[in-house]
Amino acid sequence: MGALPCRAMRAYARIDGQSQDVKLMDVPTPEVGDGQVLVEMHAFGVGIHDRYFIPPNGPFPYVIGIEGAGVVAGLSEGVDTVKVGDRVRVATNMEPQGGTWADYAVVPATGLSPIPDGLGFPTAAGITVPGKSAVESTHALALTEGDTLFVAGASGAIGTLVVQLAAQRGIRVIGSASAPNHDYLLSLGAEAAVDYREVGWPDDVLAWAPGGVDAALAIQPGTGASSRQVVRDGGRVITVSGDQEAPDRGVTVEPFVHRQDTGGEMDALVDDITAGRIRLVLEHVHPFAEALTALEATETRHARGKRVATLPVAE
């Protein structure tokens, strides 16, 4: 059954398909369809993608956001994987009813995961997008214990997790970030850090890994080509932003491929975060009213970890 179908709710929405303006407004609470669940949102992740990840051709106003955490408030007949009152992580896929930046979100039952005891809503809200990207990127790199890895843009939400996942597997990591974030990278398990704003940073990487690292992960747009400079002949660069370059010295530059079979790896990551073996670093937890401020800060691409916003029920 649907819940609260006639009540208005607060939401951050794209107002049309021409501009990328997002406004806080009142919109109808969405109704659940077949196989869907209504979630009362307690927190949502803030990502570089949120402003433009919307379905083609509307509908508008369209509530933005693709990740979050909350409590099941209603469900359609036939859904038996969750029940009202369950604490869940939310992953949407540009549903017609809108996304997670609202009091309520409608989500396919397949887009929900239980929140373990001991994991709060803000942390749970920020796991899905960077966690899946980190898991998929680590898988695509195909490195083993003792291999070397350069991570371009290592201090952001994805890089924060990749550095730790790699170090956990015995992979030696060097990352690029602004100088104030170098100690942060070392605290995550990186062996060394370089400042991408310094002209000679590739020489610093090659001094650390003579002949070049085994592979590189280019997270920030436009870093695929520069990352290739520090990879050994025959190595590979995996890009998160989609950068592609022609092979050179046998070094390929290619985007990672999204996988559908990451459930077990994501569960393991969530367990590690809950147990404190891996940190999902929350750079800032914003109140709901400051969500656009959080988005604008994220869009500068000068991040340390992840930003999330919480709703009054969880503030």
C-alpha positions as CSV (number, residue, x, y, z in Angstrom):
1,M,0.0,0.0,0.0
2,G,1.1,3.6,-0.5
3,A,1.5,6.0,2.4
4,L,0.6,9.7,2.6
5,P,-0.3,10.0,-1.1
6,C,-2.0,13.3,-0.8
7,R,0.3,15.1,1.6
8,A,2.7,17.7,0.3
9,M,6.4,17.3,1.2
10,R,9.5,19.5,1.0
11,A,11.9,18.6,-1.8
12,Y,14.9,20.0,-3.7
13,A,13.9,19.8,-7.4
14,R,15.1,20.7,-10.8
15,I,12.5,23.1,-12.2
16,D,13.0,22.4,-15.9
17,G,15.1,20.6,-18.5
18,Q,16.8,23.7,-19.9
19,S,18.5,25.1,-16.8
20,Q,20.2,23.2,-14.0
21,D,18.5,25.3,-11.3
22,V,17.5,23.4,-8.2
23,K,15.0,24.9,-5.8
24,L,13.5,23.9,-2.4
25,M,9.7,23.6,-2.9
26,D,6.6,21.8,-1.8
27,V,5.6,18.9,-4.1
28,P,3.2,16.0,-3.7
29,T,4.4,13.0,-1.7
30,P,4.9,10.2,-4.4
31,E,2.7,7.1,-4.5
32,V,4.3,3.7,-4.7
33,G,3.8,1.5,-7.7
34,D,4.3,-2.2,-8.2
35,G,7.4,-3.5,-6.6
36,Q,8.1,-0.1,-4.9
37,V,8.6,1.1,-1.4
38,L,8.0,4.6,0.2
39,V,10.9,5.6,2.4
40,E,10.8,8.5,5.0
41,M,14.2,10.0,4.3
42,H,16.5,10.7,7.3
43,A,19.6,11.7,5.3
44,F,20.9,11.8,1.8
45,G,24.3,11.9,0.1
46,V,25.5,14.9,-1.8
47,G,27.3,14.2,-5.0
48,I,28.7,16.0,-8.1
49,H,26.1,14.2,-10.1
50,D,23.0,15.2,-8.2
51,R,22.1,18.3,-10.2
52,Y,22.1,16.6,-13.6
53,F,21.2,12.9,-12.9
54,I,17.5,13.2,-14.0
55,P,15.4,11.1,-16.4
56,P,15.4,12.3,-20.0
57,N,12.5,14.7,-20.7
58,G,11.4,15.3,-17.1
59,P,8.9,15.2,-15.5
60,F,9.3,18.5,-13.8
61,P,9.7,19.7,-11.1
62,Y,12.0,16.6,-10.6
63,V,13.3,15.8,-7.1
64,I,17.0,15.2,-7.4
65,G,19.3,12.7,-5.5
66,I,20.1,9.1,-6.0
67,E,21.3,7.9,-2.6
68,G,20.2,8.2,1.0
69,A,19.0,6.4,4.1
70,G,15.7,6.3,6.0
71,V,12.8,4.3,7.4
72,V,10.3,2.3,5.3
73,A,7.0,4.2,5.5
74,G,4.9,2.2,3.0
75,L,5.1,-0.5,0.4
76,S,3.2,-1.9,-2.5
77,E,1.4,-5.3,-2.3
78,G,3.7,-8.2,-2.9
79,V,6.8,-6.6,-1.5
80,D,8.0,-8.9,1.3
81,T,11.7,-8.1,1.5
82,V,11.2,-5.2,3.9
83,K,8.5,-4.0,6.3
84,V,7.3,-0.7,7.6
85,G,9.8,0.6,10.2
86,D,12.9,-1.0,8.7
87,R,16.0,1.2,8.5
88,V,17.3,1.1,4.9
89,R,19.9,2.4,2.6
90,V,18.4,3.8,-0.6
91,A,19.7,3.7,-4.1
92,T,17.4,5.1,-6.9
93,N,17.9,4.9,-10.6
94,M,16.3,8.2,-11.8
95,E,12.8,6.9,-10.9
96,P,9.9,8.9,-12.5
97,Q,8.6,9.8,-9.1
98,G,11.9,11.5,-8.2
99,G,14.9,11.1,-6.0
100,T,16.1,11.2,-2.4
101,W,16.4,15.0,-1.7
102,A,13.0,15.1,0.0
103,D,11.0,14.1,3.0
104,Y,10.0,10.9,1.2
105,A,11.3,8.9,-1.7
106,V,9.8,6.1,-3.7
107,V,12.3,3.4,-4.5
108,P,12.2,-0.1,-6.1
109,A,12.4,-2.7,-3.4
110,T,15.5,-4.0,-5.2
111,G,17.2,-0.6,-4.5
112,L,17.1,-1.0,-0.7
113,S,19.6,-2.5,1.7
114,P,19.3,-3.0,5.4
115,I,21.3,-0.6,7.7
116,P,23.2,-2.7,10.2
117,D,22.9,-1.9,13.9
118,G,25.5,0.6,14.9
119,L,25.5,2.5,11.6
120,G,23.9,5.9,11.8
121,F,21.7,7.4,9.1
122,P,24.3,10.1,7.9
123,T,27.0,7.5,7.3
124,A,24.6,5.0,5.7
125,A,23.3,7.8,3.4
126,G,26.8,8.5,2.0
127,I,27.9,4.9,1.3
128,T,26.1,3.9,-1.9
129,V,27.5,6.0,-4.7
130,P,31.2,6.3,-3.6
131,G,31.1,2.8,-2.2
132,K,29.9,1.2,-5.4
133,S,32.3,3.3,-7.5
134,A,35.2,2.4,-5.2
135,V,34.3,-1.3,-5.3
136,E,34.0,-1.3,-9.1
137,S,37.2,0.7,-9.6
138,T,39.2,-1.6,-7.3
139,H,37.9,-4.6,-9.2
140,A,38.7,-3.1,-12.6
141,L,42.3,-2.3,-11.5
142,A,42.9,-6.0,-10.9
143,L,45.9,-5.4,-8.6
144,T,47.3,-7.8,-6.1
145,E,49.4,-7.6,-2.9
146,G,52.6,-5.8,-3.5
147,D,51.5,-3.9,-6.6
148,T,51.7,-0.2,-6.8
149,L,48.8,2.2,-7.5
150,F,48.6,6.0,-8.1
151,V,45.2,7.6,-7.3
152,A,44.5,11.0,-8.9
153,G,42.0,12.9,-6.8
154,A,42.5,10.7,-3.8
155,S,41.0,12.8,-1.0
156,G,37.4,12.8,-2.3
157,A,34.7,10.4,-1.3
158,I,35.7,7.7,-3.9
159,G,39.4,8.1,-3.4
160,T,39.1,7.9,0.4
161,L,37.6,4.5,0.1
162,V,39.8,3.2,-2.8
163,V,43.0,4.1,-0.8
164,Q,41.7,2.1,2.2
165,L,40.5,-0.8,0.1
166,A,43.8,-1.0,-1.7
167,A,45.9,-0.7,1.5
168,Q,43.7,-3.4,3.1
169,R,44.7,-5.8,0.2
170,G,48.4,-5.0,0.6
171,I,48.5,-2.7,-2.5
172,R,51.0,0.1,-2.2
173,V,49.3,3.5,-2.8
174,I,50.5,7.0,-3.7
175,G,47.8,9.6,-4.1
176,S,47.5,13.2,-5.4
177,A,45.7,15.9,-3.5
178,S,46.3,19.5,-2.4
179,A,49.0,19.8,0.2
180,P,46.6,20.3,3.2
181,N,45.2,16.8,2.5
182,H,48.5,14.9,2.4
183,D,48.5,13.9,6.1
184,Y,44.8,12.8,5.6
185,L,45.9,10.5,2.7
186,L,48.7,9.0,4.8
187,S,46.2,8.4,7.7
188,L,44.1,6.3,5.3
189,G,47.0,4.0,4.4
190,A,48.7,5.7,1.4
191,E,52.5,5.5,1.6
192,A,53.0,8.8,-0.1
193,A,51.2,11.9,-1.5
194,V,51.9,14.4,-4.2
195,D,50.5,17.9,-4.9
196,Y,48.8,17.9,-8.3
197,R,49.2,21.7,-8.4
198,E,53.0,21.3,-8.5
199,V,54.5,21.0,-12.0
200,G,56.9,18.3,-11.0
201,W,54.5,15.9,-9.3
202,P,54.9,13.1,-11.9
203,D,58.7,13.1,-11.1
204,D,57.8,12.6,-7.4
205,V,55.6,9.6,-8.3
206,L,58.4,8.1,-10.5
207,A,60.9,8.6,-7.7
208,W,58.6,6.6,-5.4
209,A,58.0,3.9,-8.0
210,P,61.0,3.8,-10.4
211,G,59.8,2.7,-13.8
212,G,56.2,3.7,-13.0
213,V,53.3,2.3,-10.9
214,D,51.5,-0.8,-12.0
215,A,48.2,1.1,-12.5
216,A,46.5,4.4,-11.9
217,L,43.0,5.4,-11.0
218,A,42.0,8.8,-12.4
219,I,39.0,10.0,-10.5
220,Q,38.8,13.7,-11.4
221,P,37.9,14.6,-15.0
222,G,40.8,15.4,-17.3
223,T,43.4,13.4,-15.2
224,G,43.5,10.3,-17.4
225,A,46.3,11.6,-19.7
226,S,48.4,12.9,-16.9
227,S,48.0,9.8,-14.8
228,R,49.3,7.7,-17.8
229,Q,52.7,9.5,-17.4
230,V,53.4,7.7,-14.1
231,V,52.3,4.2,-15.2
232,R,54.9,1.6,-16.2
233,D,55.0,0.3,-19.8
234,G,52.1,-2.0,-20.4
235,G,50.2,-0.8,-17.3
236,R,46.7,0.6,-17.2
237,V,44.7,3.7,-16.2
238,I,41.2,3.3,-15.0
239,T,39.1,6.4,-15.1
240,V,36.0,7.2,-13.0
241,S,35.0,10.3,-14.9
242,G,35.0,8.5,-18.3
243,D,38.2,9.9,-19.7
244,Q,39.5,7.9,-22.6
245,E,42.9,8.2,-24.4
246,A,44.7,6.3,-27.1
247,P,47.1,3.7,-25.9
248,D,50.7,4.9,-25.4
249,R,53.7,2.7,-24.4
250,G,51.1,-0.1,-24.1
251,V,49.3,1.8,-21.4
252,T,45.6,1.9,-21.8
253,V,43.3,4.6,-20.5
254,E,39.7,3.4,-20.1
255,P,36.6,4.0,-17.9
256,F,35.6,1.3,-15.4
257,V,32.5,-0.7,-16.3
258,H,29.5,-0.6,-14.0
259,R,28.7,-4.1,-12.7
260,Q,25.5,-5.5,-11.4
261,D,27.2,-8.2,-9.2
262,T,28.7,-6.0,-6.5
263,G,26.1,-6.9,-3.8
264,G,28.5,-9.1,-1.9
265,E,31.4,-6.7,-2.1
266,M,29.1,-3.8,-1.1
267,D,27.8,-5.8,1.9
268,A,31.4,-6.5,2.9
269,L,32.3,-2.8,2.6
270,V,29.3,-1.8,4.7
271,D,30.3,-4.3,7.4
272,D,33.9,-2.9,7.4
273,I,32.6,0.6,7.8
274,T,30.2,-0.4,10.6
275,A,33.0,-2.2,12.4
276,G,35.5,0.7,11.9
277,R,37.9,-1.3,9.7
278,I,37.3,1.2,6.9
279,R,36.3,4.9,7.4
280,L,33.7,6.6,5.3
281,V,34.9,10.1,6.2
282,L,32.1,12.7,6.4
283,E,33.6,16.0,5.5
284,H,30.5,17.8,6.7
285,V,27.0,16.9,7.8
286,H,24.6,19.6,6.7
287,P,21.1,20.3,7.9
288,F,18.4,19.9,5.2
289,A,18.1,23.7,4.8
290,E,21.8,23.9,3.7
291,A,21.7,21.1,1.1
292,L,22.3,23.5,-1.8
293,T,25.3,24.9,0.0
294,A,26.6,21.4,0.3
295,L,26.0,20.7,-3.4
296,E,27.9,23.9,-4.4
297,A,30.8,22.9,-2.2
298,T,30.9,19.5,-3.7
299,E,30.8,20.9,-7.2
300,T,34.1,22.7,-6.5
301,R,35.8,19.2,-6.6
302,H,38.0,20.2,-3.6
303,A,36.7,17.6,-1.2
304,R,37.9,15.6,1.8
305,G,35.6,12.6,2.0
306,K,31.8,12.9,1.6
307,R,29.1,15.5,2.3
308,V,25.7,14.5,3.4
309,A,22.5,16.3,4.5
310,T,20.1,15.3,7.2
311,L,16.4,15.9,7.6
312,P,14.8,17.2,10.8
313,V,13.7,13.7,11.9
314,A,17.4,12.8,12.2
315,E,19.0,16.2,13.1
